């Protein structure tokens, strides 16, 4: 599920096809059977507005990349919330990105 509560299985299928093709090109072998789909909708916090989806996506990617094996294991055992429930980093990320955008805007104004 995404942060608006929607499942996107068609997107998962496209991503799996892309990753399978990349892996096959690099390793010259198929990792997944073409018809077998290997994805699961995770339970993630719901965003409270319609504008933070990018922040939620960045947060989920950061959490996953920090511990992919742990995230997958938690998902398999139905403990998704252990990895994704803390929304404080999302607020911090919003503030950090606002500072960067303002800084870039100010630097551009000086040119």
N, C-alpha and C positions, 0 to 999 in steps of 0.2 A: 504494500500500500504506500502511496505517496503521502505527503504531509497534508493533502486535502482529502485523504481517505479513498483515493481511486487506485485501482489495480491497472497496470498497463502491460498485459501479457503480450500484446502485439509488439510493443517496444522491446520486451525481453527477448522475444523470438528473433527480432532483427539484430539485436546486440549479440545474441548467441551465434547467429549465422556469421556476423562480421568477425567475431573473435575466433570462431572455428576456422574460417578462411585464412585469417592472419596466421594462426598456429599451423595450419596445414602448409601454408606457403613457406614458413620458416623452418618447419621440421619435416616437411614432405610426408606428413601422415595426418589422418583425421583423428581428432580427440573425442568427438561426440558423434553419435549416430545422427544423421540429418533429421530424422523424424522424432528423436527423443529430446524433449525439452528439459533442461536442468535449471529451473529457477523457482523461486518461492517468494511470495509477497510477505514482507516483513511488517511487523507492527511497529509503527513509529509515531512520535507525538504529532498531534494535529496542529497545524499553524492556525493562528487566530485571525489572520487577514489574508487577502488575496495577493499580497505583494512580496512576501518573504520566501517564496518557493525556491529561489536561487540560493538564498542563505541556507535553507534547510538542506538543499542538495549538496552544497559545499561542505556543510557540517557532516552529513552522512558519509560523504566520500572521505573526509579526513578521519572520521572514526573508523571506517572500514580499513583504510590503508594503514592505520596505526597498528591494527591487530586483525588481519584478515582471517586467520585460523580461528581465533577466539570468537570473532563475530559469526562465522559460519557455524561453529559448534553451538553457540548460544541459540542461533536460529533453528538448528535442527532439533534442539531440546525445548523449543518454545520459550526461550528467555531473551527475546529480542530487546525488551525494555532495558536490560542490563547495559546495553551498549548505546541506545539511542534516546533514553528518557530525559537526560539532562539538557534543558533548553537554555541554560545560562550561557554556554559557549556561543549560541546563536546570537544572543543579544550583544555579546562581546565582539563577535565577528561583524555585526552590523555597524557598531561604533568604529571598529578598526577600518572597515571599508569606507565609511563616511570621512574619516580623517584622511585617508589616502586620496580620495576623490577631491576633497577640498584642497589638499596640498598640491595635487597635480593641476587643479584649476588655478590656484594662486601662482604657481610656477609658469603656467601658460600665459597668464595675464602680464607677467613681467617681460615676456619675449616680444 
